[in-house]
Amino acid sequence: MKKYINQFIAIFSVEIKSLMRQAGQFGFVIFLPFLFSFFTFGIGAGISGSISLEIWFYQLIGFTVLTLALIFTESSAWYVREGLLTGRLEYLLASPTHPLVVVTATALYNAIFALLMFFIIGFIGTIAVYGIAKILNFILSIFILVLFLLPMLGINLIVAGLTIIAKEPQGIIQPINSIISAVSGFVYPITLLPLFLQILGKSLPYYYAVENVRITITEFVNLLYLYPLPLLLLYFLSGIVIYRFLENIFIRKRGTYGW
Amino acid sequence: MREIIVARNLVKIFKVKERKGLFKSNPKLIRALDRVSFEIYRGEIFSLVGPNGAGKTTTIKILSTLLIPDEGEAIINGYDILKNPNKVRESIGLTLSPEKGFYSRLTGIENLVYYGRLYGLSKNEALNKAKNLVELVNLGKDAYRTVDEYSLGMKAKLSIAKCLIHDPPILFLDEPTAGLDPLSARRIRLLISELTKQGKTILLTSHNMWEVETLSSRVAVINKGNIVAIGSSKELKEKLGLKYVIEVEVLNNEIKDYETSLGERGNPVIKMITDKPNETLIKLIEELKEKGYNIGYIRIIEPSMEEVFARIVEEK
């Protein structure tokens, strides 16, 4: 057990250290949702002539969860790609590190990055629109978001596995991120979409994540909206299985990355 | 048991695609390893040499559990690579490419601690080990700079330190001096020699035949996935019947009975080609003494490993 803890801390701490030494990236990610929400809010206000901060908040939360979802979809794919380019992945695979330790440590790092981002943006937005009245709701929404990060992690691992086959992450990430962005109701209600896109959106975890976060902040935790969570956890399980399978077949058996 | 590494009939086939136009491609099978077998003895430096694409790195990757062989088996430090991969991983230190494998924004020490902890060391254990290793590889205070500021030579040193962090009995060094300047390469070679004195077993690959000959106790030549020759460099030279050249400078101006050429110092030099240099030389010196000739310098020119390598690879 001690061995696994040391391995976990090794992976987690180097990722955190690397992030801390490129803080500008984090600042940019914080800035983006504000930029886009003000932009869409400004256009909406200009067209309708009415100014409602709640509408801006709806957009802000949507863009924040969208940014978080995009990062959470592609982070492992980039971890794999960077690992292959720098040779770090081979050394990791040649060490006695348990694959689940790698997945857990990188997932926790990604989750902390995402949640920190959500906390900073969401806190500023909640205080600006509702004052301290909704702070408890906001804190609860972080816990709700954590639950939905698990199925997102599953998709993240599937994307990482596909990156092993495709070698370049962009070809996998860009279409997946476009679909996720379009059908998950981040910045407009999902009901505006054709039925088949609504079904697609509702079969992914992102729609439930953003809806539950919004409901929890503006109203309160509603267990009725959490019903798909057990089913969505299948993404998490299948993500681990698919990634491990693809890693074994393409890296260890087929030697896709050089011999 | 004398053998610490045993590879038996390793086969590895890669499926590649031969692109034809924009969409068409033909699948092609490449037999990267074709029944590769060898043993490496405890405490020796064993070199695997061969042309590019011969199968050196594939062999190392299979032995280090990074690749799964299609056929055959390998035992490392008593553990089967397929049945006990984690035990194998704990037994080896690996350097695949000296400049790769590091977090560029972390310092050398931080990278070493990271790898130490991957092998189950606690933070303090890994840190103490890392501090000792940076002294051993002569990185000194550079170990506290971020890796993105390192020269290739510094990365090569760090790479050796990395594979020693968990104190494994076996080291796989894949071209550890590739791209290094002569001084840095010399330092790495000295370090490798030092490590065998500490009881480490080393599997080395290199394109530098002089380095291979100087460092290794035995050499295997691999070509197109086959081990085509194996033995000490002396054994390989003898097996191929490579000739030695003996040069003896004679200080007398007039010399009979021997064919001579003009030497560097303007004196006649007798040159003889032989596969038994010691016997031929003793015989020649005795003859020259009997005939009253004065001898200047004596030189034996050995066939190089480069000749051995070229002969074996070209013949096959």
HADDOCK unambig.tbl for C-alpha pairs under 7 A between the chains (distance, minus, plus):
assign (segid A and resid 3 and name CA) (segid B and resid 120 and name CA) 4.23 0.50 0.50
assign (segid A and resid 4 and name CA) (segid B and resid 120 and name CA) 6.90 0.50 0.50
assign (segid A and resid 6 and name CA) (segid B and resid 117 and name CA) 5.31 0.50 0.50
assign (segid A and resid 6 and name CA) (segid B and resid 118 and name CA) 6.75 0.50 0.50
assign (segid A and resid 6 and name CA) (segid B and resid 120 and name CA) 5.51 0.50 0.50
assign (segid A and resid 6 and name CA) (segid B and resid 121 and name CA) 6.59 0.50 0.50
assign (segid A and resid 6 and name CA) (segid B and resid 122 and name CA) 6.08 0.50 0.50
assign (segid A and resid 7 and name CA) (segid B and resid 117 and name CA) 5.43 0.50 0.50
assign (segid A and resid 7 and name CA) (segid B and resid 118 and name CA) 4.50 0.50 0.50
assign (segid A and resid 7 and name CA) (segid B and resid 120 and name CA) 6.09 0.50 0.50
assign (segid A and resid 10 and name CA) (segid B and resid 114 and name CA) 5.09 0.50 0.50
assign (segid A and resid 10 and name CA) (segid B and resid 117 and name CA) 5.57 0.50 0.50
assign (segid A and resid 10 and name CA) (segid B and resid 118 and name CA) 6.27 0.50 0.50
assign (segid A and resid 18 and name CA) (segid B and resid 105 and name CA) 6.00 0.50 0.50
assign (segid A and resid 18 and name CA) (segid B and resid 106 and name CA) 6.87 0.50 0.50
assign (segid A and resid 21 and name CA) (segid B and resid 105 and name CA) 6.98 0.50 0.50
assign (segid A and resid 86 and name CA) (segid B and resid 100 and name CA) 5.49 0.50 0.50
assign (segid A and resid 86 and name CA) (segid B and resid 101 and name CA) 5.55 0.50 0.50
assign (segid A and resid 86 and name CA) (segid B and resid 102 and name CA) 6.97 0.50 0.50
assign (segid A and resid 87 and name CA) (segid B and resid 100 and name CA) 5.23 0.50 0.50
assign (segid A and resid 87 and name CA) (segid B and resid 101 and name CA) 4.45 0.50 0.50
assign (segid A and resid 88 and name CA) (segid B and resid 101 and name CA) 4.12 0.50 0.50
assign (segid A and resid 88 and name CA) (segid B and resid 102 and name CA) 6.27 0.50 0.50
assign (segid A and resid 91 and name CA) (segid B and resid 101 and name CA) 6.65 0.50 0.50
assign (segid A and resid 93 and name CA) (segid B and resid 66 and name CA) 6.55 0.50 0.50
assign (segid A and resid 94 and name CA) (segid B and resid 64 and name CA) 6.32 0.50 0.50
assign (segid A and resid 94 and name CA) (segid B and resid 65 and name CA) 6.44 0.50 0.50
assign (segid A and resid 94 and name CA) (segid B and resid 66 and name CA) 5.86 0.50 0.50
assign (segid A and resid 94 and name CA) (segid B and resid 89 and name CA) 6.03 0.50 0.50
assign (segid A and resid 95 and name CA) (segid B and resid 89 and name CA) 5.47 0.50 0.50
assign (segid A and resid 95 and name CA) (segid B and resid 118 and name CA) 6.62 0.50 0.50
assign (segid A and resid 95 and name CA) (segid B and resid 119 and name CA) 6.52 0.50 0.50
assign (segid A and resid 96 and name CA) (segid B and resid 86 and name CA) 4.89 0.50 0.50
assign (segid A and resid 96 and name CA) (segid B and resid 89 and name CA) 5.60 0.50 0.50
assign (segid A and resid 96 and name CA) (segid B and resid 90 and name CA) 6.34 0.50 0.50
assign (segid A and resid 96 and name CA) (segid B and resid 119 and name CA) 6.28 0.50 0.50
assign (segid A and resid 97 and name CA) (segid B and resid 118 and name CA) 5.98 0.50 0.50
assign (segid A and resid 252 and name CA) (segid B and resid 66 and name CA) 5.67 0.50 0.50
assign (segid A and resid 252 and name CA) (segid B and resid 67 and name CA) 4.29 0.50 0.50
assign (segid A and resid 252 and name CA) (segid B and resid 68 and name CA) 5.53 0.50 0.50
assign (segid A and resid 253 and name CA) (segid B and resid 67 and name CA) 5.84 0.50 0.50
assign (segid A and resid 253 and name CA) (segid B and resid 68 and name CA) 5.13 0.50 0.50
assign (segid A and resid 254 and name CA) (segid B and resid 14 and name CA) 6.19 0.50 0.50
assign (segid A and resid 255 and name CA) (segid B and resid 67 and name CA) 6.41 0.50 0.50
assign (segid A and resid 259 and name CA) (segid B and resid 57 and name CA) 6.25 0.50 0.50
assign (segid A and resid 259 and name CA) (segid B and resid 58 and name CA) 5.21 0.50 0.50
